[in-house]
Amino acid sequence: MKKILLTLALLAGCVLAGNAQTYPYQDKTLAPELRAADLLSRLTLEEKASLCVNGSPAIPHLGIRQYNWWNEALHGVARNGSATVFPQAIGMAASFDEALIEEVFTAVSDEARVKHRQADKNNVQIYQGLTFWTPNINIFRDPRWGRGMETYGEDPYLTGRLGMAVVRGLQGPDDSPIRKAHACAKHFAVHSGLESNRHHFDAQVSERDLRETYLPAFKDLVTKAHVQEVMTAYNRFRGLPCAASDYLVQKILREEWKYDGMVVSDCWAIPDFFQKGHHEVVDNAVMAAAMAVHTGVDVECGQTYVNIPEAVSSGLLSEADLNRNLLRILTQRFKLGEMDDESPWDHLDPSIVEGPAHRALSLKIARESLVLLQNRDNILPLAPDAKIALIGPNANDAEMQWGNYNPVPKTTVTLLDAVRKRMPDVVSFRACGILGHEYMPAARGRFAGVSEMSEAQLEDIAKQYAISIDIIKSYAERERKSQESYLPALDVDNVLKQLEGIDIVVFAGGISPRFEGEEMPVQVPGFAGGDRTDIELPAVQRELLQALHKAGKKVILVNFSGSAIGLVPETESCDAILQAWYPGQEGGTAIADVLFGDVAPSGKLPVTFYRNVEQLPEVEDYNMEGHTYRYFRGNPLYEFGYGLSYTTFRYGKPKASKGVVSIPVTNAGKMEATETVQLYLRKPDDQGGPDKTLRAFQRVTIPAGKTTTVRIPLDDETFLWWDEKAQNMVPIHGKYEILVGGSSADANLKRLKYKY
């Protein structure tokens, strides 16, 4: 800081031609840090405080524009009009495809730059900026957590690898003089449910679980991908709110990992410090603001920071701490080019937004996200002339496919749309609802009741979603038609009557983001406040599937969900099960392509599918024992990394030489297909550690009948392991077992003893 101030002193007072004075912060040739330090020196205390909230006002006399830090891009530029909707994050994780995910988020940041250019740069509102609070890299440790669908699954290594791909795509090249956008690693740390208690829960975990499970992805994004923002979590950690934890923010993030980017709070998390029934660690808003600023939370999403001047004047907060934080904020604004009028991405054509290339990309990753869980007697792929019916509550639900934190696209291809394109006369009807005959307001679509609204009300909704009234009406009409076929209660006899002469029934079921998600006003059987209270398929769907099976129908279940479903009875009543997640606007086409064999399924589960909740520890137990494939000691229904293909892959014997593991993989089937080869590590002498843990993976496409030798390099990071003395993850020398195969199940893995 002293060096910066000395440089500024030499630059101060420079004069341009025409006697128009300019200041160092206005000089585009200077480094962003120098410009930021000069601008900081010219601000009053009140102005400084105003720049530390997400909705930062303009300061006209210094040429500072209004800017809002809050924007979302979980799987597309969200809440700012139509944009390409890619599959939900958990679905993209099932692809295990880093390169494609980076390509997806490059497209997302391209669309973001177009939208930002179209906004009023002097008046940037919420969801119009270049700072995206994405990705969510929390560990999906329990399928009952409602927001787990926003993550990249339950494994720290996979989450880190895919999270870094997101950061690279959003932020662009590290060496660019102007950043393309910001990514944000959230929620730091030890946050993975429940929605109902996040404002008062105190997460207590061992140092081993912290360092081995909850922190590795954050460390990867900070130290390798150079993410520019980190968001703190709502919950407490060892007694203190995460936004007030010196251990997390200062010791680990700043000191250990040398992070020099911004720290932001989750929205209205700072009031949790003092509000009754929440954390209640301080008495009032002034003390809360002082605590968060002192800890190093640069930007607050909320308004508690308006109390910063009082905190300084009362001696609760040092202005030096505020200046330290604000210097980071201003530096980032200059690095984004937001303070100036130039951008290397000004050439991007607005037609790319939800254009053909990006929709094709959405289709490509949707295909890769689909996981074939069961395929009895190879009923799939379907013959082109198969006599089928398509029924179920999710067959024609566009909004369900969007997931949450989503854009609203101009068009969406549902499964019914895609099947009708192939089979115009296909028999299709809803047959039952997600939960049965109830149709609760909480479960209705975003645009329900539009037909009864006034033009003024329609304009309000259009403004809220930043889309046209025509788009709203089109989706409302789709929902109205869907509800016309809605039956008030399950009538099995009527369903079977309509299916007379049909041999194969494709049932589009599962759940919906209307029931699972972030802090939702939902209290219905199986769901509470966005979380789930059990993991079974809803009873009405289970009953119907069993009736179809009993009637002699061949049943293909297409399961839509953002989380694992307990499908034990469905393994008996259904001949095939395809996990579809929430697959985005091209999801219907992707599913049809797999069902009819145009594309071989290649997705792998990024989470464990348990048999039932009885296999799980208490949901508020954040210790890893019993959670995820790494510490689960039972027999799951479908293991992490599992996924079938339309061919069979055979693994040969692995060999290790000069730090590389080589394994021959043969496609023993009749069609080209893609396999994700997974390498796990086990340390036999670590009795309290994980059973196995993922340390590498590679997607390989192998022609029918051919063998490919897959080579996986090993390095020091491969052998990071918990060290009790260091109280950290460090490379540990010793004896290991290397396990290679197509899933995490021991029966599917080839073993190799290895000494590191």
ZIVENLIN-V60630 format. One line per field, one symbol per residue. ss: DSSP state (a for helix, b for strand, c for the rest). phi: phi as a letter, one per 40 degrees, with the letter a starting at -180 (. if undefined). psi: psi as a letter, one per 20 degrees, with the letter a starting at -180 (. if undefined). A space follows every 50 residues. Layout:
ss: ???
phi: ???
psi: ???
This chain:
ss: caaaaaaaaaacccbcaaacbccaaacccccaaaaaaaaaacccaaaaaa ccbcbbccbaaacbcbbbccccccccccccccccccccaaaaaccccaaa aaaaaaaaaaaaaaaaaaccccbcccccccbccccbcccccccccaaaaa cccccaaaaaaaaaaaaaaaaccccccccccbcbbbbbcccccccccccc cbbcccaaaaaaaacaaaaaaaacccccbbbbcccbbccbbaaacaaaaa aaaaaacccccbbbcccccaaaacccccccccccaaaaaaaaaaacccbb cccaaaaaaaaaacccccaaaaaaaaaaaaaaaaacccccccccccccca aacccaaaaaaaaaaaaaacbbbbbaaacccccccccbbbbccccccaaa aaccccccccccccaaaaaaaaccccbbbcccccccccccaaacccccca aaccaaaaaaaaaaacccaaaaaaaaaaaaaaaacccccccaaaaaaacc cccbbbbbbbccccccccccccbbccbbccbbcccbccaaaaaaaaaaaa cccbbbbbbbcccccbcccaaaaccbbbbcccccccaaaaaaaaaccccc ccccccccbcccaaaccccccccccccaaaaccccccbcccccbccccbb bcccbbbccbbbbbbbbcccccbbbbbbbbbbccccccccccbbbbbbbb bbccccbbbbbbbccaaaabbbbccccbbbbcccbbbbbbbccccaaabb bbbbbc
phi: .cccccccccccgcbcdggccbbdcccccccdcccccccdcbccdccdcc cbbcccccbdcbgcccabccabadaiccgagcacbcdddccccccfbdcc cccdccccccccccccccccccaccdgbcbbbcaccbccccacccccdcc cbhcbccdcccccccccccccgcccccbccabbacbbcafbahcccbcca cbcbbccccdccbcbdcccdcccbcfdcbbbcccccbfhbddcbcccccc cccccccfcbccbbcccgccccdbccgbcfcbcaccccccccccchccbc cibccccddcccccgcbccccccdccccccdcccccgccbbbacbccccd cccfcdccccccccccdcccbccaacffcbcccdbccbbbbhcbcbbccd ccgbfbcbccbbccccdcccccbdbdcaacgacdbhccbcdcccccbcgc cccccccccccdcdcfbccccdccccccccccccccccacbcccccccbd gccbbcbcbhbaccbbicfbcbbbdgbaghcbcabccddccccccccccc cgccbbcbccabacbcbdcccccbcbbbcbfbcgcbcdcdccdcdcgcbc cbcbccaccccacccbcdccccccdgbgdcbcbcbccbcdgcicbcbbbb ccccbbafgbcbacbbccbbacabbbcbbbbbbdcbcccccaacbaaacb bbcdgbbbccbbcbadcdbcacbcccfacbcbcicbbcbbicaccdccbc bacabb
psi: ghgghgghhhhqjqprqjjoqqqhiioiiqqhhggghgghijqrghhghh ijrhnprqnhijjpqpqpioqqlglqoqklaqrporqqghghhihknggh hhggiggghghghghhhiroiilorpjiajopmqrokqpmipiiphjhii akaiphggggghhhhggggghaqhjphpqgrprppqporlolrrhhjhii qoooqrhghghhghhggggghghgilqiqppqrgrqolhqqhijohgggg ggggggikpjaqpqqrpkhhhhhiqpichlirhrhghgggggghhkogpp nbjhiijgghhghijhpphhgghgghhgghghhhhijhiajqpijiipph ihokrgghhhgggghggiipoohqmpklhqqqqhjqorqorqijhlnghg hhbrlqrorhqporhgghhhhhnhjppprggrrgibipnqhhjrrhkqjh hjqrhghhhgghggilrqhggghghhhghghhhhjpphqpngghghgijp ipgppoonbbbqiihpapmqlpnrpiqokhrqirjqpqhhggggghgggh jjqppooooprjrqpokghhigiqhqpooibnjahjhgggghhghjjhpp qiqqpjqporhrihiqrphjoiqhpiprhhjpjaorgprpiqprajrppp papqqpplkpppppppojajqprpqopppqppnhjnhjaqgrppiqqppp ppqpjrppoppoqqahhhkpqpohgilroqppqaprppppajriphhjpp qpppp.
